[in-house]
Amino acid sequence: MHNPSTLKFAEIPDVSVTAALYGDQQLVCRSFCFDPDRLERVRGLAFADGTLDHCTTSEALSGLVWRARTRALGLDPEHRTKLLFAVDGRRRCPGATSATASGS
């Protein structure tokens, strides 16, 4: 039987004006590689001010990227924004789709 995920956070309406922020700029894609030592340093940054007692590597890396994006765009650090991830959940739903299936 499938047990749907439960929401941990309240829904935040999207009030951003990202289209206006980017204008006609071209999208630039970059890849960054983090070895295990650098990932541990990123996690250390998440704990640096003492407010967190638990943080996954994924959460720490997401926070680092999100903070860099916020600063690069000149956004108010206190403004609530959304961070979305594309996730391949096919392994979690056996029989729902094949591993090679694509589409909606």
N, CA, C and O atoms as a GROMACS GRO file, in nm:
protein
  416
    1MET      N    1   0.084  -0.118   0.000
    1MET     CA    2   0.000   0.000   0.000
    1MET      C    3   0.088   0.124   0.000
    1MET      O    4   0.188   0.129   0.072
    2HIS      N    5   0.052   0.222  -0.079
    2HIS     CA    6   0.130   0.346  -0.092
    2HIS      C    7   0.093   0.443   0.020
    2HIS      O    8  -0.025   0.473   0.040
    3ASN      N    9   0.193   0.491   0.092
    3ASN     CA   10   0.172   0.593   0.194
    3ASN      C   11   0.227   0.724   0.143
    3ASN      O   12   0.349   0.738   0.130
    4PRO      N   13   0.141   0.822   0.113
    4PRO     CA   14   0.191   0.949   0.060
    4PRO      C   15   0.275   1.023   0.163
    4PRO      O   16   0.256   1.008   0.284
    5SER      N   17   0.367   1.101   0.114
    5SER     CA   18   0.451   1.183   0.201
    5SER      C   19   0.367   1.284   0.275
    5SER      O   20   0.261   1.326   0.228
    6THR      N   21   0.414   1.323   0.391
    6THR     CA   22   0.347   1.430   0.465
    6THR      C   23   0.427   1.558   0.450
    6THR      O   24   0.550   1.555   0.443
    7LEU      N   25   0.356   1.669   0.444
    7LEU     CA   26   0.422   1.798   0.431
    7LEU      C   27   0.482   1.839   0.564
    7LEU      O   28   0.417   1.828   0.668
    8LYS      N   29   0.605   1.886   0.562
    8LYS     CA   30   0.672   1.931   0.683
    8LYS      C   31   0.668   2.082   0.697
    8LYS      O   32   0.690   2.135   0.806
    9PHE      N   33   0.641   2.152   0.587
    9PHE     CA   34   0.647   2.297   0.589
    9PHE      C   35   0.521   2.355   0.527
    9PHE      O   36   0.458   2.293   0.442
   10ALA      N   37   0.487   2.475   0.570
   10ALA     CA   38   0.370   2.543   0.514
   10ALA      C   39   0.396   2.584   0.370
   10ALA      O   40   0.509   2.613   0.332
   11GLU      N   41   0.290   2.586   0.291
   11GLU     CA   42   0.300   2.630   0.151
   11GLU      C   43   0.336   2.778   0.148
   11GLU      O   44   0.276   2.858   0.220
   12ILE      N   45   0.432   2.815   0.066
   12ILE     CA   46   0.473   2.955   0.052
   12ILE      C   47   0.432   3.000  -0.087
   12ILE      O   48   0.479   2.945  -0.186
   13PRO      N   49   0.345   3.100  -0.097
   13PRO     CA   50   0.304   3.146  -0.230
   13PRO      C   51   0.423   3.206  -0.305
   13PRO      O   52   0.510   3.269  -0.244
   14ASP      N   53   0.425   3.188  -0.435
   14ASP     CA   54   0.533   3.241  -0.517
   14ASP      C   55   0.502   3.385  -0.553
   14ASP      O   56   0.418   3.413  -0.638
   15VAL      N   57   0.570   3.478  -0.486
   15VAL     CA   58   0.549   3.620  -0.511
   15VAL      C   59   0.672   3.683  -0.576
   15VAL      O   60   0.686   3.805  -0.581
   16SER      N   61   0.760   3.598  -0.626
   16SER     CA   62   0.882   3.648  -0.687
   16SER      C   63   0.854   3.710  -0.823
   16SER      O   64   0.752   3.684  -0.887
   17VAL      N   65   0.945   3.792  -0.864
   17VAL     CA   66   0.937   3.854  -0.996
   17VAL      C   67   1.063   3.815  -1.074
   17VAL      O   68   1.134   3.900  -1.128
   18THR      N   69   1.088   3.684  -1.079
   18THR     CA   70   1.213   3.638  -1.139
   18THR      C   71   1.224   3.674  -1.286
   18THR      O   72   1.334   3.699  -1.335
   19ALA      N   73   1.113   3.678  -1.358
   19ALA     CA   74   1.120   3.717  -1.499
   19ALA      C   75   1.175   3.858  -1.512
   19ALA      O   76   1.255   3.886  -1.601
   20ALA      N   77   1.133   3.948  -1.423
   20ALA     CA   78   1.183   4.085  -1.426
   20ALA      C   79   1.330   4.091  -1.383
   20ALA      O   80   1.406   4.174  -1.434
   21LEU      N   81   1.370   4.004  -1.291
   21LEU     CA   82   1.509   4.002  -1.245
   21LEU      C   83   1.604   3.961  -1.357
   21LEU      O   84   1.711   4.019  -1.373
   22TYR      N   85   1.564   3.862  -1.434
   22TYR     CA   86   1.652   3.808  -1.537
   22TYR      C   87   1.643   3.883  -1.668
   22TYR      O   88   1.740   3.886  -1.744
   23GLY      N   89   1.529   3.944  -1.697
   23GLY     CA   90   1.514   4.016  -1.823
   23GLY      C   91   1.542   3.927  -1.941
   23GLY      O   92   1.489   3.816  -1.951
   24ASP      N   93   1.625   3.975  -2.031
   24ASP     CA   94   1.659   3.899  -2.152
   24ASP      C   95   1.793   3.826  -2.140
   24ASP      O   96   1.852   3.788  -2.241
   25GLN      N   97   1.841   3.806  -2.017
   25GLN     CA   98   1.970   3.740  -1.999
   25GLN      C   99   1.961   3.594  -2.043
   25GLN      O  100   1.858   3.529  -2.028
   26GLN      N  101   2.070   3.545  -2.097
   26GLN     CA  102   2.080   3.405  -2.136
   26GLN      C  103   2.104   3.320  -2.012
   26GLN      O  104   2.176   3.360  -1.921
   27LEU      N  105   2.044   3.203  -2.010
   27LEU     CA  106   2.066   3.108  -1.902
   27LEU      C  107   2.207   3.052  -1.914
   27LEU      O  108   2.250   3.012  -2.022
   28VAL      N  109   2.279   3.050  -1.803
   28VAL     CA  110   2.415   2.997  -1.800
   28VAL      C  111   2.416   2.875  -1.709
   28VAL      O  112   2.375   2.884  -1.593
   29CYS      N  113   2.461   2.764  -1.760
   29CYS     CA  114   2.468   2.641  -1.681
   29CYS      C  115   2.613   2.616  -1.638
   29CYS      O  116   2.706   2.631  -1.717
   30ARG      N  117   2.630   2.579  -1.513
   30ARG     CA  118   2.762   2.548  -1.460
   30ARG      C  119   2.752   2.422  -1.374
   30ARG      O  120   2.649   2.395  -1.314
   31SER      N  121   2.859   2.348  -1.369
   31SER     CA  122   2.868   2.231  -1.282
   31SER      C  123   2.979   2.255  -1.181
   31SER      O  124   3.084   2.310  -1.215
   32PHE      N  125   2.956   2.213  -1.059
   32PHE     CA  126   3.056   2.225  -0.953
   32PHE      C  127   3.071   2.089  -0.887
   32PHE      O  128   2.972   2.024  -0.854
   33CYS      N  129   3.193   2.047  -0.868
   33CYS     CA  130   3.220   1.918  -0.804
   33CYS      C  131   3.274   1.943  -0.664
   33CYS      O  132   3.362   2.027  -0.644
   34PHE      N  133   3.221   1.870  -0.568
   34PHE     CA  134   3.264   1.880  -0.429
   34PHE      C  135   3.317   1.744  -0.386
   34PHE      O  136   3.244   1.645  -0.388
   35ASP      N  137   3.444   1.740  -0.346
   35ASP     CA  138   3.497   1.616  -0.293
   35ASP      C  139   3.448   1.602  -0.148
   35ASP      O  140   3.397   1.698  -0.091
   36PRO      N  141   3.465   1.484  -0.086
   36PRO     CA  142   3.414   1.464   0.050
   36PRO      C  143   3.464   1.565   0.152
   36PRO      O  144   3.389   1.605   0.241
   37ASP      N  145   3.590   1.608   0.141
   37ASP     CA  146   3.644   1.707   0.236
   37ASP      C  147   3.572   1.841   0.223
   37ASP      O  148   3.538   1.904   0.324
   38ARG      N  149   3.548   1.883   0.101
   38ARG     CA  150   3.476   2.010   0.081
   38ARG      C  151   3.332   2.001   0.127
   38ARG      O  152   3.278   2.096   0.183
   39LEU      N  153   3.268   1.887   0.105
   39LEU     CA  154   3.131   1.870   0.153
   39LEU      C  155   3.126   1.879   0.306
   39LEU      O  156   3.033   1.937   0.362
   40GLU      N  157   3.225   1.822   0.372
   40GLU     CA  158   3.230   1.833   0.519
   40GLU      C  159   3.250   1.977   0.563
   40GLU      O  160   3.194   2.020   0.664
   41ARG      N  161   3.330   2.053   0.488
   41ARG     CA  162   3.347   2.196   0.520
   41ARG      C  163   3.217   2.272   0.502
   41ARG      O  164   3.184   2.361   0.581
   42VAL      N  165   3.141   2.238   0.397
   42VAL     CA  166   3.011   2.302   0.375
   42VAL      C  167   2.918   2.269   0.492
   42VAL      O  168   2.848   2.358   0.541
   43ARG      N  169   2.916   2.144   0.536
   43ARG     CA  170   2.834   2.108   0.652
   43ARG      C  171   2.880   2.183   0.776
   43ARG      O  172   2.797   2.226   0.857
   44GLY      N  173   3.010   2.200   0.792
   44GLY     CA  174   3.062   2.275   0.906
   44GLY      C  175   3.013   2.418   0.906
   44GLY      O  176   2.985   2.474   1.012
   45LEU      N  177   3.002   2.479   0.788
   45LEU     CA  178   2.949   2.616   0.779
   45LEU      C  179   2.805   2.623   0.829
   45LEU      O  180   2.765   2.722   0.891
   46ALA      N  181   2.728   2.518   0.802
   46ALA     CA  182   2.589   2.516   0.844
   46ALA      C  183   2.577   2.516   0.996
   46ALA      O  184   2.481   2.569   1.051
   47PHE      N  185   2.673   2.456   1.064
   47PHE     CA  186   2.670   2.448   1.210
   47PHE      C  187   2.746   2.562   1.278
   47PHE      O  188   2.744   2.573   1.400
   48ALA      N  189   2.811   2.647   1.202
   48ALA     CA  190   2.904   2.746   1.256
   48ALA      C  191   2.843   2.840   1.358
   48ALA      O  192   2.909   2.874   1.457
   49ASP      N  193   2.718   2.884   1.339
   49ASP     CA  194   2.661   2.981   1.433
   49ASP      C  195   2.591   2.915   1.552
   49ASP      O  196   2.541   2.985   1.640
   50GLY      N  197   2.588   2.782   1.556
   50GLY     CA  198   2.533   2.712   1.671
   50GLY      C  199   2.382   2.699   1.677
   50GLY      O  200   2.329   2.650   1.776
   51THR      N  201   2.310   2.742   1.574
   51THR     CA  202   2.164   2.734   1.579
   51THR      C  203   2.112   2.597   1.534
   51THR      O  204   1.999   2.561   1.569
   52LEU      N  205   2.190   2.521   1.459
   52LEU     CA  206   2.147   2.389   1.412
   52LEU      C  207   2.210   2.279   1.495
   52LEU      O  208   2.326   2.289   1.536
   53ASP      N  209   2.132   2.173   1.520
   53ASP     CA  210   2.190   2.056   1.585
   53ASP      C  211   2.192   1.936   1.490
   53ASP      O  212   2.251   1.833   1.520
   54HIS      N  213   2.126   1.950   1.373
   54HIS     CA  214   2.128   1.846   1.271
   54HIS      C  215   2.115   1.910   1.133
   54HIS      O  216   2.036   2.003   1.115
   55CYS      N  217   2.191   1.861   1.038
   55CYS     CA  218   2.183   1.912   0.901
   55CYS      C  219   2.246   1.808   0.809
   55CYS      O  220   2.360   1.766   0.830
   56THR      N  221   2.172   1.766   0.707
   56THR     CA  222   2.227   1.671   0.612
   56THR      C  223   2.322   1.743   0.516
   56THR      O  224   2.318   1.866   0.505
   57THR      N  225   2.404   1.668   0.448
   57THR     CA  226   2.494   1.726   0.349
   57THR      C  227   2.413   1.793   0.238
   57THR      O  228   2.449   1.900   0.190
   58SER      N  229   2.303   1.729   0.198
   58SER     CA  230   2.217   1.785   0.094
   58SER      C  231   2.158   1.919   0.138
   58SER      O  232   2.155   2.014   0.060
   59GLU      N  233   2.112   1.927   0.262
   59GLU     CA  234   2.056   2.052   0.314
   59GLU      C  235   2.162   2.162   0.320
   59GLU      O  236   2.136   2.276   0.284
   60ALA      N  237   2.282   2.126   0.365
   60ALA     CA  238   2.390   2.224   0.375
   60ALA      C  239   2.430   2.276   0.238
   60ALA      O  240   2.450   2.396   0.220
   61LEU      N  241   2.444   2.186   0.141
   61LEU     CA  242   2.482   2.226   0.006
   61LEU      C  243   2.371   2.309  -0.059
   61LEU      O  244   2.400   2.407  -0.127
   62SER      N  245   2.246   2.271  -0.038
   62SER     CA  246   2.133   2.350  -0.090
   62SER      C  247   2.132   2.490  -0.031
   62SER      O  248   2.109   2.587  -0.102
   63GLY      N  249   2.158   2.500   0.098
   63GLY     CA  250   2.164   2.630   0.163
   63GLY      C  251   2.275   2.717   0.108
   63GLY      O  252   2.256   2.837   0.088
   64LEU      N  253   2.390   2.657   0.085
   64LEU     CA  254   2.503   2.732   0.029
   64LEU      C  255   2.470   2.786  -0.110
   64LEU      O  256   2.494   2.903  -0.140
   65VAL      N  257   2.413   2.700  -0.195
   65VAL     CA  258   2.377   2.742  -0.331
   65VAL      C  259   2.268   2.849  -0.326
   65VAL      O  260   2.274   2.948  -0.399
   66TRP      N  261   2.168   2.829  -0.240
   66TRP     CA  262   2.057   2.924  -0.231
   66TRP      C  263   2.105   3.060  -0.180
   66TRP      O  264   2.061   3.164  -0.229
   67ARG      N  265   2.195   3.059  -0.082
   67ARG     CA  266   2.249   3.186  -0.031
   67ARG      C  267   2.328   3.258  -0.140
   67ARG      O  268   2.317   3.379  -0.154
   68ALA      N  269   2.409   3.183  -0.215
   68ALA     CA  270   2.487   3.244  -0.324
   68ALA      C  271   2.394   3.304  -0.429
   68ALA      O  272   2.420   3.413  -0.481
   69ARG      N  273   2.286   3.234  -0.462
   69ARG     CA  274   2.188   3.284  -0.559
   69ARG      C  275   2.122   3.412  -0.508
   69ARG      O  276   2.109   3.509  -0.582
   70THR      N  277   2.082   3.411  -0.382
   70THR     CA  278   2.017   3.528  -0.322
   70THR      C  279   2.108   3.649  -0.328
   70THR      O  280   2.065   3.758  -0.363
   71ARG      N  281   2.234   3.629  -0.292
   71ARG     CA  282   2.330   3.739  -0.295
   71ARG      C  283   2.356   3.786  -0.438
   71ARG      O  284   2.362   3.907  -0.464
   72ALA      N  285   2.372   3.692  -0.531
   72ALA     CA  286   2.403   3.728  -0.670
   72ALA      C  287   2.290   3.809  -0.733
   72ALA      O  288   2.316   3.898  -0.815
   73LEU      N  289   2.166   3.780  -0.696
   73LEU     CA  290   2.052   3.852  -0.752
   73LEU      C  291   2.017   3.978  -0.673
   73LEU      O  292   1.929   4.054  -0.712
   74GLY      N  293   2.087   4.000  -0.561
   74GLY     CA  294   2.060   4.118  -0.480
   74GLY      C  295   1.925   4.114  -0.410
   74GLY      O  296   1.864   4.218  -0.387
   75LEU      N  297   1.878   3.993  -0.376
   75LEU     CA  298   1.750   3.978  -0.309
   75LEU      C  299   1.764   4.005  -0.160
   75LEU      O  300   1.872   3.992  -0.103
   76ASP      N  301   1.654   4.044  -0.098
   76ASP     CA  302   1.650   4.062   0.047
   76ASP      C  303   1.667   3.924   0.112
   76ASP      O  304   1.586   3.835   0.085
   77PRO      N  305   1.768   3.904   0.196
   77PRO     CA  306   1.790   3.773   0.258
   77PRO      C  307   1.672   3.725   0.343
   77PRO      O  308   1.658   3.605   0.366
   78GLU      N  309   1.588   3.817   0.390
   78GLU     CA  310   1.474   3.779   0.473
   78GLU      C  311   1.350   3.747   0.391
   78GLU      O  312   1.250   3.700   0.446
   79HIS      N  313   1.354   3.771   0.260
   79HIS     CA  314   1.239   3.744   0.174
   79HIS      C  315   1.221   3.593   0.159
   79HIS      O  316   1.316   3.522   0.130
   80ARG      N  317   1.098   3.545   0.178
   80ARG     CA  318   1.071   3.402   0.163
   80ARG      C  319   1.067   3.366   0.016
   80ARG      O  320   1.001   3.432  -0.064
   81THR      N  321   1.137   3.260  -0.018
   81THR     CA  322   1.142   3.212  -0.156
   81THR      C  323   1.128   3.060  -0.155
   81THR      O  324   1.132   2.997  -0.050
   82LYS      N  325   1.112   3.004  -0.272
   82LYS     CA  326   1.099   2.859  -0.286
   82LYS      C  327   1.225   2.801  -0.348
   82LYS      O  328   1.289   2.863  -0.432
   83LEU      N  329   1.257   2.682  -0.304
   83LEU     CA  330   1.365   2.605  -0.365
   83LEU      C  331   1.304   2.471  -0.404
   83LEU      O  332   1.257   2.397  -0.317
   84LEU      N  333   1.305   2.439  -0.532
   84LEU     CA  334   1.241   2.318  -0.581
   84LEU      C  335   1.346   2.223  -0.638
   84LEU      O  336   1.447   2.266  -0.694
   85PHE      N  337   1.321   2.094  -0.622
   85PHE     CA  338   1.410   1.991  -0.674
   85PHE      C  339   1.329   1.896  -0.762
   85PHE      O  340   1.217   1.859  -0.728
   86ALA      N  341   1.387   1.856  -0.873
   86ALA     CA  342   1.329   1.749  -0.954
   86ALA      C  343   1.382   1.618  -0.896
   86ALA      O  344   1.502   1.602  -0.877
   87VAL      N  345   1.293   1.525  -0.870
   87VAL     CA  346   1.330   1.399  -0.807
   87VAL      C  347   1.273   1.283  -0.888
   87VAL      O  348   1.157   1.286  -0.928
   88ASP      N  349   1.354   1.183  -0.912
   88ASP     CA  350   1.308   1.062  -0.980
   88ASP      C  351   1.260   0.965  -0.873
   88ASP      O  352   1.340   0.900  -0.806
   89GLY      N  353   1.129   0.956  -0.856
   89GLY     CA  354   1.071   0.872  -0.751
   89GLY      C  355   1.025   0.736  -0.801
   89GLY      O  356   0.953   0.666  -0.729
   90ARG      N  357   1.063   0.697  -0.922
   90ARG     CA  358   1.014   0.571  -0.979
   90ARG      C  359   1.054   0.450  -0.897
   90ARG      O  360   0.979   0.352  -0.892
   91ARG      N  361   1.169   0.452  -0.834
   91ARG     CA  362   1.212   0.338  -0.752
   91ARG      C  363   1.122   0.319  -0.631
   91ARG      O  364   1.109   0.207  -0.580
   92ARG      N  365   1.061   0.426  -0.584
   92ARG     CA  366   0.977   0.420  -0.463
   92ARG      C  367   0.837   0.368  -0.490
   92ARG      O  368   0.764   0.335  -0.397
   93CYS      N  369   0.798   0.360  -0.618
   93CYS     CA  370   0.664   0.314  -0.655
   93CYS      C  371   0.677   0.193  -0.747
   93CYS      O  372   0.662   0.206  -0.868
   94PRO      N  373   0.704   0.076  -0.690
   94PRO     CA  374   0.724  -0.043  -0.774
   94PRO      C  375   0.601  -0.070  -0.860
   94PRO      O  376   0.487  -0.065  -0.813
   95GLY      N  377   0.626  -0.100  -0.987
   95GLY     CA  378   0.517  -0.132  -1.077
   95GLY      C  379   0.448  -0.013  -1.138
   95GLY      O  380   0.370  -0.029  -1.232
   96ALA      N  381   0.474   0.107  -1.088
   96ALA     CA  382   0.406   0.226  -1.140
   96ALA      C  383   0.456   0.259  -1.280
   96ALA      O  384   0.376   0.286  -1.369
   97THR      N  385   0.586   0.259  -1.299
   97THR     CA  386   0.645   0.286  -1.430
   97THR      C  387   0.775   0.208  -1.441
   97THR      O  388   0.831   0.162  -1.341
   98SER      N  389   0.821   0.193  -1.561
   98SER     CA  390   0.950   0.127  -1.580
   98SER      C  391   1.062   0.229  -1.564
   98SER      O  392   1.038   0.350  -1.571
   99ALA      N  393   1.181   0.182  -1.541
   99ALA     CA  394   1.296   0.271  -1.522
   99ALA      C  395   1.329   0.350  -1.647
   99ALA      O  396   1.396   0.453  -1.639
  100THR      N  397   1.283   0.303  -1.763
  100THR     CA  398   1.314   0.373  -1.887
  100THR      C  399   1.200   0.463  -1.933
  100THR      O  400   1.213   0.531  -2.035
  101ALA      N  401   1.090   0.464  -1.860
  101ALA     CA  402   0.975   0.547  -1.899
  101ALA      C  403   1.006   0.694  -1.879
  101ALA      O  404   1.081   0.731  -1.789
  102SER      N  405   0.948   0.778  -1.962
  102SER     CA  406   0.961   0.922  -1.946
  102SER      C  407   0.827   0.986  -1.975
  102SER      O  408   0.737   0.921  -2.030
  103GLY      N  409   0.813   1.110  -1.939
  103GLY     CA  410   0.687   1.181  -1.961
  103GLY      C  411   0.609   1.193  -1.832
  103GLY      O  412   0.660   1.163  -1.724
  104SER      N  413   0.485   1.238  -1.844
  104SER     CA  414   0.406   1.261  -1.722
  104SER      C  415   0.318   1.143  -1.688
  104SER      O  416   0.246   1.148  -1.588
   0.00000   0.00000   0.00000
